[in-house]
Amino acid sequence: MALKMRKVYTSIKDITPSTKDWKIKMIVAEKSPKRTGQRSPVKYQSLTLIDPEGNRLQATIFDKDIDSRQDTLHIFQSYYISNAFVKPLDPKYRIETHEYQWILNAKTIIEEVPKDEGQLEPPKYQFIPFNELDAYKNSTAEIDILAVAIQIRPCREITLAHGPTIIKEIYVIDQSLNPICLTMWGRFVQDECKKISKIIETKPVILGTKIRVGSYNGLSLSSRPKSKFMINPVIPEATSLQEWAAINDLLLKSIIAKSLTYPSASLSSVGIREIIKNCDVIEFIKSLQPMAKTKFWIKAKIIVVDLRQIFFYMSCIGCNKGTGYDYNDTFLCYHCKHQSVAQPRCRAYVELDDGTGRLSAVMFGEVVEEAFGCSAVELINHTGDEHLSYIENLVAQVSQNEWKIELLVDLDRLNQKQYKNFNVVSIEAVQDDTK
């Protein structure tokens, strides 16, 4: 029996449910996580494919075919596709203008385009800088954004006209240095947000399409049913933004500490530091979502109980992780993989007392230096029983002051027996007239 030759097309417009023996080169423009249907247990994965002429098409993979295709159909890579099931697309599910959708099943043939053959160009995006968002506020426009995710809040329930729904808020920033709340709705809460939560400390780059700009708290962003998101996309603009974020890491940390402290009420209180009493912290933690990371403020005195603890450790000057090397040794850091120098970094285990109870906490680096009024090198030079009076004077001065203290709670680590201390993120001395 003679083998059938497939005709290679350049436009999806020429491929209909009745077209036989077809083949076409396509590039994967968007690919969703595996999702579960709202009204059925069926799992599906949505893709957007683009043909050589720039026409966009919606494709879907179902159930077990998702796992069997997990090593292919990578974003921004080109493939030859044939024998997909072509069917009309219900207008209410239509995101792209093409009237048909493709079902990629076990019979669909997907082949990588040979390396010596031209690849299709990735899609072009019209990213709107945050300092230009005002022009789109409260309009029907749906825009593309590219930003660094710097904080993600716990899920919260709000009530709409059709009933309660769960949302999640991500704070994103670009080179304008103005953090903005991106509210995620619906399926994005359970899928994309979970992935972002796991890597939020790395400050991932988020690409969002079909995003709505609102006026909540001045300016805000919101996902739409037709929105698509990519995390750390491999495009030049994202690479540049990642490099910018890495260079400005300390600045971004400062913005997070100063502008994005945790409000226990609604978003309207962003930037307002609501003080939580120590006696209420347990209930506050119980209200958080499992595996959550968040920050909150208390007003308390810093008490050092163990005066003989070592108030420093040797660390990588780049990533602050501990090392066994000695002061000023050069070495290749096991954690950040960079050539580094061993430097002392302050660390103090303390008790935070606000009169309603005590919290165990650990302070690092500049926070200790600010509280103690000395450097890590000075603490090295005053280590040992012969310098105990020096330490006693330091901690006595610290305990006389009252401080506004920002704490980080990581439920995942707090539930592990070896982690029983809150991390002190920042401190501010309370002035006499505000005590």
C-alpha positions in Angstrom: 0.0 0.0 0.0 1.4 3.4 -1.0 2.1 5.9 1.7 -0.2 8.9 1.7 1.6 12.2 1.2 0.3 15.0 3.3 -0.1 18.4 1.7 1.7 21.2 3.6 -0.4 24.2 4.2 0.6 27.7 5.3 -2.8 28.9 6.5 -5.2 27.4 9.0 -8.0 29.0 7.0 -7.5 26.3 4.4 -8.0 23.5 6.9 -11.6 22.6 7.7 -13.3 19.5 9.2 -13.4 18.0 5.7 -9.8 18.6 4.8 -7.8 15.4 4.5 -4.1 14.5 4.8 -3.0 18.0 5.8 0.1 19.2 7.6 1.1 22.7 8.8 3.9 24.4 10.6 2.7 26.1 13.8 4.3 27.9 16.7 3.0 27.6 20.3 2.2 31.1 21.5 0.3 30.3 24.7 -0.1 27.2 26.9 -2.2 27.0 30.0 -1.6 24.7 33.0 -3.7 21.6 33.3 -7.2 22.6 34.4 -10.3 20.9 35.6 -13.7 21.7 34.0 -16.1 23.8 36.1 -19.0 21.4 35.5 -17.1 18.1 35.0 -14.1 16.3 36.3 -12.5 16.3 32.8 -9.1 17.8 32.7 -8.0 20.0 29.8 -5.1 22.2 28.6 -5.6 25.1 26.3 -3.1 26.3 23.7 -2.9 29.2 21.2 -1.1 28.2 18.0 0.0 30.6 15.2 0.4 29.6 11.6 3.1 31.0 9.1 0.7 33.8 8.1 0.1 35.0 11.6 -3.4 33.5 12.0 -4.2 32.4 15.6 -6.0 29.3 16.6 -7.3 27.7 19.8 -6.3 24.1 20.5 -7.2 21.8 23.4 -5.7 18.6 24.9 -7.8 16.5 27.2 -7.2 14.1 30.1 -4.5 11.4 29.6 -3.3 13.1 26.3 -2.0 16.0 28.4 0.5 13.9 30.2 1.6 12.1 27.1 2.3 15.4 25.4 4.1 17.1 28.4 7.5 16.8 26.7 6.4 18.6 23.6 4.5 21.7 22.5 6.8 24.1 24.4 6.0 27.8 24.3 7.6 29.7 21.4 8.8 26.5 19.7 7.7 25.5 16.2 6.1 22.1 15.2 4.6 20.4 12.2 1.1 19.3 13.2 -1.2 17.0 11.3 -4.3 14.9 12.0 -5.7 17.1 14.7 -9.5 16.8 15.1 -10.9 20.0 13.6 -14.3 21.1 14.8 -16.4 24.3 15.0 -15.8 26.4 18.0 -18.7 27.6 20.1 -18.7 31.4 19.9 -19.1 31.7 23.7 -15.7 30.0 24.1 -14.1 31.9 21.2 -11.0 33.9 22.2 -9.4 34.1 18.7 -11.3 35.0 15.6 -10.8 31.7 13.8 -14.1 29.7 13.6 -12.5 26.3 14.2 -10.6 24.7 17.1 -8.3 21.8 17.1 -8.4 18.9 19.5 -5.0 17.4 19.9 -5.4 13.7 20.7 -3.5 10.4 20.6 -3.9 10.3 16.8 -2.5 13.8 16.3 1.0 13.9 14.8 3.3 16.5 16.3 6.9 16.8 15.0 9.6 19.3 15.9 10.7 21.5 13.0 14.2 20.5 12.0 16.9 22.8 13.4 18.2 23.6 10.0 14.8 24.7 8.9 13.4 28.2 9.6 11.4 28.6 12.8 8.3 30.7 13.0 8.6 34.1 14.7 7.2 34.3 18.2 4.2 36.6 18.6 4.8 40.4 19.2 3.3 42.0 22.3 2.4 45.6 22.9 3.4 45.9 26.6 2.0 48.9 28.4 4.5 50.5 30.9 2.9 51.1 34.3 3.5 54.8 34.0 1.1 54.8 31.0 -1.7 52.7 32.5 -3.8 55.8 33.5 -4.8 56.2 29.8 -6.6 52.8 30.0 -8.2 53.1 33.4 -11.9 52.0 33.5 -12.0 51.6 29.7 -13.0 48.4 27.8 -9.4 48.1 26.6 -7.6 44.8 27.4 -3.8 45.3 27.5 -0.6 43.3 27.6 1.7 43.7 30.6 5.2 42.5 31.5 6.1 42.9 35.2 8.0 41.4 38.2 5.9 39.7 40.8 7.1 40.9 44.2 4.4 39.8 46.6 1.4 37.5 46.6 -1.4 37.8 49.2 -3.5 34.9 50.7 -6.7 34.1 49.0 -9.7 36.0 50.2 -13.5 35.6 49.5 -15.6 38.5 48.2 -19.3 38.6 47.5 -20.5 39.5 44.1 -24.1 39.7 42.7 -24.1 36.0 41.8 -22.6 35.0 45.1 -19.2 34.5 46.8 -16.0 34.0 44.9 -12.3 33.6 45.7 -9.7 36.1 44.5 -5.9 36.4 44.9 -3.9 39.5 44.7 -0.4 39.7 43.3 1.7 42.9 43.6 3.7 43.5 40.4 6.2 46.2 39.4 8.1 47.4 36.4 10.9 49.9 35.9 8.5 52.7 36.9 9.0 51.4 40.5 5.2 51.8 41.2 3.8 48.5 42.6 0.3 47.7 41.4 -2.2 45.1 42.5 -3.1 42.5 39.9 -6.3 40.7 41.0 -6.6 37.2 39.8 -10.0 35.6 39.4 -11.5 32.2 38.6 -9.3 29.5 37.4 -6.2 31.6 37.6 -6.4 31.5 41.4 -6.0 27.7 41.6 -3.5 27.3 38.7 -1.2 30.2 37.8 -1.3 31.7 41.3 -0.1 28.4 42.9 2.9 28.3 40.6 3.7 32.0 41.3 3.4 31.4 45.1 6.0 28.7 45.0 8.6 31.0 43.4 7.5 34.4 44.6 10.8 34.9 46.5 12.7 34.7 43.2 10.6 37.6 41.9 9.4 35.9 38.7 8.5 37.9 35.6 4.8 37.7 34.6 3.5 38.2 31.1 -0.2 38.8 31.0 -2.5 39.4 28.0 -6.0 40.8 27.8 -5.7 42.5 31.2 -8.2 45.1 32.4 -7.0 48.4 34.0 -9.2 49.7 36.9 -9.2 52.6 39.3 -9.3 50.6 42.6 -6.8 52.3 45.0 -5.9 54.7 42.2 -4.7 52.1 39.7 -5.2 48.4 39.6 -5.0 45.4 37.2 -7.4 42.5 36.8 -7.5 39.3 35.0 -10.4 38.6 32.5 -11.8 35.3 31.4 -9.9 35.5 28.2 -6.6 36.5 29.8 -3.5 34.4 29.4 -0.4 34.3 31.7 3.1 33.2 31.2 5.6 32.9 34.1 9.2 33.7 33.2 8.6 33.7 29.4 11.7 33.2 27.3 11.6 36.5 25.4 14.2 39.3 25.2 11.9 41.8 27.1 11.5 39.4 30.0 15.2 38.7 30.1 15.9 42.4 30.3 13.4 42.8 33.1 14.9 39.9 35.0 18.3 41.5 34.8 16.9 44.8 36.0 15.2 43.1 38.9 18.4 41.3 39.9 20.4 44.6 39.8 17.8 46.4 41.8 17.1 43.6 44.3 17.8 45.7 47.4 15.6 48.5 46.1 12.7 46.1 45.4 13.1 44.6 48.9 12.9 48.2 50.3 9.8 48.9 48.3 8.2 45.7 49.6 9.1 46.5 53.2 7.9 50.1 53.0 4.9 49.9 50.7 3.5 46.4 50.8 3.1 45.5 54.5 0.3 43.2 55.2 -3.1 44.8 55.9 -5.5 42.5 57.8 -8.5 44.4 56.4 -9.2 45.2 52.8 -6.9 46.4 50.1 -8.1 50.0 50.8 -5.7 49.9 53.7 -2.6 49.1 51.6 0.3 51.0 53.0 -1.4 51.5 56.4 0.5 49.5 59.0 -2.1 47.9 61.2 -0.5 46.7 64.5 -1.4 43.2 65.6 -1.1 42.4 69.3 1.0 39.4 70.2 -2.0 37.8 71.9 -3.9 37.9 68.6 -1.1 36.5 66.4 -2.2 32.9 66.7 -5.7 33.7 65.5 -4.2 35.8 62.7 -2.1 32.9 61.6 -5.1 30.5 61.7 -6.9 32.8 59.2 -4.2 32.4 56.6 -4.3 30.0 53.8 -2.2 26.8 54.1 1.4 27.3 52.9 1.0 31.0 52.9 3.7 33.6 53.4 2.8 37.0 54.6 4.0 39.9 56.7 2.5 41.8 59.6 3.4 44.5 62.1 3.6 44.5 65.9 4.8 47.2 68.4 7.0 45.6 71.0 10.3 45.7 73.0 13.2 43.6 71.8 14.4 41.3 74.6 17.7 39.3 74.3 17.4 36.3 76.7 20.6 34.4 75.7 23.5 36.8 76.1 26.0 34.1 75.2 24.6 33.3 71.7 26.9 34.0 68.8 25.6 37.2 67.3 27.0 36.7 63.8 27.8 34.0 61.2 30.0 33.9 58.2 28.1 34.4 55.0 28.4 34.7 51.2 28.6 38.5 50.5 26.3 37.9 47.5 23.4 35.8 48.8 23.9 36.0 52.6 23.8 32.2 53.0 26.0 30.7 55.6 29.4 29.3 54.8 32.2 27.4 56.6 34.9 29.7 55.1 36.7 32.2 57.3 36.5 36.0 57.3 37.6 37.4 53.9 38.2 34.0 52.3 37.3 33.8 48.6 35.2 30.9 47.5 32.6 29.6 45.0 29.3 29.8 46.8 27.4 26.6 46.8 24.1 28.4 47.0 24.3 31.3 44.5 27.0 29.6 42.3 29.0 32.9 42.2 32.6 33.6 43.2 32.3 35.3 46.6 34.0 36.5 49.8 33.1 35.3 53.3 31.9 38.2 55.4 30.3 38.3 58.9 26.6 38.9 59.0 24.7 39.8 62.2 22.1 37.4 63.6 20.2 37.6 66.9 17.6 35.4 68.5 15.3 37.5 70.5 11.9 37.7 72.3 9.4 40.4 71.2 7.3 41.6 74.2 4.3 43.9 73.7 2.8 43.4 77.1 0.2 40.9 75.9 2.7 38.1 75.2 6.1 37.2 73.7 7.0 36.0 70.3 10.3 34.2 69.5 12.0 35.8 66.5 15.3 36.0 64.7 16.9 39.2 63.2 19.5 39.4 60.6 21.9 41.8 59.0 21.0 45.5 58.9 18.1 44.9 61.3 20.4 43.8 64.0 22.9 46.6 63.3 20.1 49.2 63.5 18.8 47.7 66.8 22.2 47.2 68.5 23.9 50.2 67.0 27.0 48.3 66.0 28.4 46.2 63.1 29.0 42.5 62.6 32.7 43.2 62.8 32.3 44.8 66.2 30.3 41.8 67.4 33.1 39.5 66.2 35.6 41.5 68.3 33.3 41.3 71.3 32.6 37.6 71.4 33.4 35.5 74.5 32.8 35.7 78.2 35.4 38.5 78.6 33.2 40.8 76.5 29.9 39.9 78.3 29.6 43.3 79.8 29.7 44.9 76.3 26.8 42.6 75.2 24.9 43.4 78.4 25.1 47.1 77.7 24.0 46.6 74.1 20.9 44.5 74.9 19.9 46.8 77.8 19.8 49.8 75.5 17.8 47.8 72.9 15.3 46.6 75.5 14.6 50.2 76.7 13.2 51.2 73.3 9.8 50.3 71.8 9.9 49.3 68.2 7.5 48.9 65.3 8.5 45.5 64.0 7.6 43.9 60.7 7.5 40.1 60.9 7.4 37.5 58.2 5.4 34.3 58.7 5.9 31.3 56.5 3.3 28.7 57.5 5.1 25.9 55.7 8.3 26.5 57.7 6.5 27.4 60.9 4.7 24.0 60.8 8.1 22.3 60.8 9.5 21.6 64.3 12.9 23.0 63.6 11.5 26.4 62.6 9.9 28.2 65.6 11.0 31.8 65.1 9.4 34.6 63.2 11.7 36.5 60.8 12.1 40.2 61.6 12.0 42.0 58.2 12.4 45.6 59.4 12.2 47.7 62.5 11.4 51.4 63.3 12.1 53.0 66.7 8.9 54.4 68.2 9.3 58.1 69.1 8.7 59.1 72.7 5.6 61.2 71.8 3.9 58.2 70.1 4.4 55.7 72.8 
